[in-house]
Amino acid sequence: MRSPESPRPAHARPSRRPSIRPFTGATGGSLGEDILLARHGDQIFRLRQEHRTGLTVATLRDGTSDAAPNRIDGGTLALDPTERARLGWATLTNDGDPESLRELRFLGRLSAIWIAVSVLLGLLMVWGMATLMEPATAEQLMSSYFQTTTFEAPSSTP
């Protein structure tokens, strides 16, 4: 059975332009495509991926172009952790901002004080155990903590 509506004339139907790529959730686009879509919306005429540079380039309807990276971190993920830490430290120290340098010095002093107090307290606990506790009590404490039994040599009585 036919629909009661008459078909629309050809000029009223939306025409598909082959040069415009459909933007639907079904296509697995890159991050660069999402960024460019957010920036320019329906003004995008064509998208292309530049895999060598890691960019997505959009050609807009007015003839201009714009590019967006395909990665959030800007490519630092390929660096090993030591190189990434060195670059981060260089960024922190070469900032030139006196406030950030003052904060770095404060954090360094605070860390040194914390380490010194921790070592001092640890040594104080070891010294207190060695001088104030009886050896049998210390052995009992250690054996119950580590679940070990003490080895007793057999007595040699005739």
Secondary structure, DSSP 8 states (H G I E B T S, - for coil): ---SS----GGGS----TTS----TTS---HHHHHHHHHHGGGEEEEEEETTTTEEEEEETTS-EEEEES-SSTTGGGS-HHHHHHHHHHHHHTS--HHHHHHHHHHHHHHHHHHHHHHHHHHHHHHHHHHHS-HHHHHHHHHHHHT-----------
